[in-house]
Amino acid sequence: MRLKGQVTTGMGEISQWMDKLKDFYHRKTGTLLFPGTLNLTLEQDFSAPDDALRLEGADYGGSVPILLIPCLFEGRQAFIVRTDKGEAG
């Protein structure tokens, strides 16, 4: 599946969480993630696959599970990082 969208401005808060949770992300993914995100508003609905890597809130002291979905971005290995609040799209 190829996702398309427009780059949007985020709230500027995720980099601190990416840094705080880097050890959790590293254990789940086997790689060190860049402490920030590229925010996109997608042109189509997107639902995470059933086999997405999942970091439970209890794993990191939070309340919302985080999904880590391997992907390619500009030919590089990357991850879609999103919360799993049970909503579609």
C-alpha positions in Angstrom: 0.0 0.0 0.0 1.3 3.5 -0.8 0.1 6.3 1.4 -0.1 9.8 0.1 -0.8 13.0 2.0 0.1 16.6 2.8 2.8 17.5 5.3 1.2 19.3 8.3 2.5 21.0 11.4 2.4 19.0 14.6 2.0 20.2 18.1 5.8 20.0 18.7 5.4 17.6 21.6 6.3 14.2 20.2 10.1 14.7 20.1 10.2 14.7 23.9 8.2 11.5 24.0 10.3 9.9 21.3 13.4 10.7 23.4 11.8 9.5 26.7 10.6 6.3 25.1 13.6 5.6 23.0 14.6 2.5 24.9 11.1 1.0 24.6 11.0 1.7 20.9 14.5 0.3 20.5 13.5 -3.0 22.2 10.4 -3.3 20.0 11.9 -2.3 16.7 15.6 -3.3 17.0 16.6 0.2 15.8 17.1 3.6 17.3 14.4 6.0 16.0 14.9 9.6 15.2 13.4 11.7 18.0 10.7 13.4 16.0 8.0 12.8 13.4 6.9 13.9 9.9 3.2 14.6 10.3 0.9 13.9 7.3 -2.7 14.4 6.7 -3.5 11.3 4.5 -5.6 11.4 1.4 -7.2 8.1 2.3 -8.2 6.2 5.4 -5.5 4.1 7.0 -6.0 1.3 9.5 -3.0 -0.3 11.1 -2.3 -3.9 10.1 -3.1 -6.6 12.7 0.6 -7.4 12.9 1.8 -3.9 13.9 4.3 -3.8 16.7 2.5 -2.6 19.8 3.8 -0.9 22.9 1.1 -1.1 25.6 0.6 1.9 27.9 1.5 -0.2 30.9 4.9 -0.9 29.2 5.9 2.7 29.3 3.7 4.2 32.0 1.2 5.7 29.7 -2.5 5.2 29.1 -2.7 4.7 25.3 -1.1 1.9 23.3 1.4 3.0 20.6 1.6 1.2 17.3 4.9 1.0 15.3 4.4 0.0 11.7 7.4 -0.7 9.6 7.4 1.1 6.2 9.7 2.7 3.6 9.9 6.5 3.3 11.9 7.9 0.4 13.6 4.4 0.1 14.6 4.3 3.7 13.4 2.0 6.5 11.1 3.9 8.8 8.1 3.4 11.1 4.7 4.9 11.2 4.2 5.8 14.9 0.6 6.4 16.0 -1.5 5.9 19.0 -4.1 3.2 19.1 -7.2 4.8 20.6 -9.5 2.3 18.9 -10.5 4.7 16.1 -10.5 3.8 12.4 -8.8 6.0 9.8 
